Amino acid sequence: MLKIISMKYNNLKKILSAEQYRITQEHGTEIPFTGELLNNKEEGIYSCICCKNKLFSSKSKYDSGTGWPSFFEPFDNKSIGTKVDKSYFMNRTEVHCKKCSAHLGHVFDDGPKPSGLRYCINSLSLFFEKKVEM
């Protein structure tokens, strides 16, 4: 088991940038208002940078003013997982990819309707695939 886990992380270190690795594998956070996808207004799907699991649709993206891409609902209920995060003397809910466990960001209960949730996600944990027009 340990060998499989270390192989996964070694491969990710080859695929991801150092900052993407720090955020997704070491539970880091990017500096607010610096993320490449923060102001993205194109239609498409936001997927996990590590495994390409579909996480969020552009239809649920909105400007929360917080400095990170924000969404009011996941792509589907099987896309993401959550767990309690008590780091830095705070009590938050961490969001991770349900397929590969990559850290994505946090979810808060101050979002817009219909869900009332704000999924505050690091740009560097996401891969954006633009909707193809036919």
C-alpha positions as CSV (number, residue, x, y, z in Angstrom):
1,M,0.0,0.0,0.0
2,L,2.8,2.5,0.9
3,K,4.5,1.8,-2.4
4,I,1.3,2.6,-4.4
5,I,0.8,5.8,-2.5
6,S,4.4,7.0,-3.0
7,M,4.1,6.1,-6.7
8,K,1.0,8.3,-7.0
9,Y,2.7,11.3,-5.3
10,N,5.9,10.8,-7.4
11,N,3.9,10.9,-10.6
12,L,2.0,14.0,-9.4
13,K,5.3,15.8,-8.6
14,K,6.2,15.2,-12.3
15,I,2.8,16.4,-13.7
16,L,2.0,19.3,-11.4
17,S,3.8,22.6,-10.8
18,A,5.3,22.9,-7.3
19,E,2.5,25.3,-6.3
20,Q,-0.2,23.0,-7.7
21,Y,1.3,20.1,-5.7
22,R,1.5,22.3,-2.5
23,I,-2.1,23.2,-2.8
24,T,-3.6,19.8,-3.8
25,Q,-1.4,17.5,-1.8
26,E,-0.3,19.6,1.2
27,H,-3.6,21.5,1.8
28,G,-2.2,24.8,0.7
29,T,-4.0,28.0,-0.4
30,E,-3.1,30.3,-3.2
31,I,-2.8,34.1,-2.6
32,P,-6.3,35.7,-3.1
33,F,-6.9,37.5,-6.4
34,T,-4.0,35.8,-8.2
35,G,-5.7,32.7,-9.6
36,E,-5.8,32.4,-13.4
37,L,-9.5,31.1,-13.3
38,L,-10.8,33.7,-10.9
39,N,-12.2,36.0,-13.6
40,N,-12.9,33.3,-16.2
41,K,-16.3,33.8,-17.7
42,E,-16.3,31.1,-20.4
43,E,-18.7,28.3,-20.4
44,G,-17.4,24.9,-19.5
45,I,-16.4,22.4,-16.8
46,Y,-13.9,22.8,-14.0
47,S,-12.2,19.5,-13.2
48,C,-9.6,18.3,-10.7
49,I,-6.1,19.2,-11.9
50,C,-4.8,15.8,-10.6
51,C,-7.4,13.3,-12.0
52,K,-9.7,15.3,-14.3
53,N,-12.8,14.4,-12.2
54,K,-15.6,16.9,-13.1
55,L,-16.1,19.2,-10.1
56,F,-18.0,22.3,-11.1
57,S,-20.0,23.7,-14.0
58,S,-19.4,27.3,-15.1
59,K,-23.2,27.6,-14.6
60,S,-22.7,27.5,-10.9
61,K,-19.7,30.0,-10.8
62,Y,-20.2,33.4,-9.4
63,D,-18.1,36.4,-8.2
64,S,-18.0,36.2,-4.4
65,G,-15.5,39.0,-4.1
66,T,-13.3,36.8,-1.9
67,G,-10.4,36.4,-4.4
68,W,-10.9,32.7,-5.3
69,P,-13.2,31.1,-7.9
70,S,-16.5,30.5,-6.1
71,F,-19.3,28.1,-7.0
72,F,-22.8,27.5,-5.4
73,E,-23.0,23.8,-6.2
74,P,-20.8,20.9,-7.3
75,F,-21.1,19.2,-10.7
76,D,-22.9,16.4,-9.0
77,N,-23.1,14.9,-5.5
78,K,-20.4,12.3,-6.3
79,S,-17.8,15.0,-7.4
80,I,-16.5,16.3,-4.1
81,G,-16.1,15.3,-0.5
82,T,-15.9,17.3,2.6
83,K,-14.3,17.0,6.0
84,V,-13.8,19.2,9.1
85,D,-10.7,21.4,9.0
86,K,-9.5,22.8,12.3
87,S,-6.2,24.2,11.1
88,Y,-5.0,27.7,11.9
89,F,-7.3,27.9,15.0
90,M,-10.4,27.9,12.7
91,N,-13.3,25.6,12.2
92,R,-14.0,25.2,8.5
93,T,-15.2,22.5,6.1
94,E,-12.5,21.4,3.6
95,V,-13.5,20.4,0.1
96,H,-11.6,17.7,-1.7
97,C,-11.9,15.7,-4.9
98,K,-13.9,12.5,-4.2
99,K,-12.0,10.6,-6.8
100,C,-8.3,11.3,-5.8
101,S,-8.7,13.2,-2.5
102,A,-6.9,16.3,-3.8
103,H,-7.4,19.4,-1.6
104,L,-9.5,22.0,-3.5
105,G,-10.5,24.6,-1.0
106,H,-13.3,25.2,1.5
107,V,-17.1,25.5,1.6
108,F,-19.0,28.1,3.6
109,D,-22.7,28.7,4.2
110,D,-22.8,32.3,3.0
111,G,-23.4,31.7,-0.7
112,P,-26.2,32.6,-3.0
113,K,-29.5,30.8,-3.5
114,P,-30.5,28.2,-4.4
115,S,-27.9,26.3,-2.2
116,G,-26.7,29.1,0.1
117,L,-23.3,27.6,-0.2
118,R,-20.0,29.1,-1.3
119,Y,-17.4,26.6,-2.6
120,C,-14.2,28.7,-2.4
121,I,-11.8,26.9,-4.6
122,N,-8.1,27.4,-5.5
123,S,-7.6,28.0,-9.2
124,L,-4.5,25.9,-9.2
125,S,-6.5,22.9,-8.1
126,L,-8.7,23.2,-11.2
127,F,-8.4,22.3,-14.9
128,F,-10.9,24.2,-17.1
129,E,-12.3,22.7,-20.2
130,K,-14.1,25.2,-22.4
131,K,-17.5,24.2,-23.9
132,V,-17.1,23.3,-27.5
133,E,-19.6,25.1,-29.8
134,M,-21.1,22.9,-32.6
